[in-house]
Amino acid sequence: MEIKFLVEDITCTGCAMDMENIMLDMDGVEEASVNYADGEFVIEYNPEEIEEKNITKKVKSLGFKTKLDTEQN
């Protein structure tokens, strides 16, 4: 499954890479991709291994202004 967040205050590729690596360390997260130019953070995960609410909680703990993209497909 896929979940997308909008990130308001990410400004560099280093921060984007840190966010990706932190999320990839979580069991059940299969892919994490930040596009800091567009402010999008897309995470692919296995719902049998991790719940969406745990991903959301972790993303919010990273220290950036984020919100769930409610217009995702």
Secondary structure by P-SEA (a helix, b strand, c coil): cbbbbbbcccccaaaaaaaaaaaaacccccbbbbccccbbbbbbbccccccaaaaaaaaaacccccccccccc
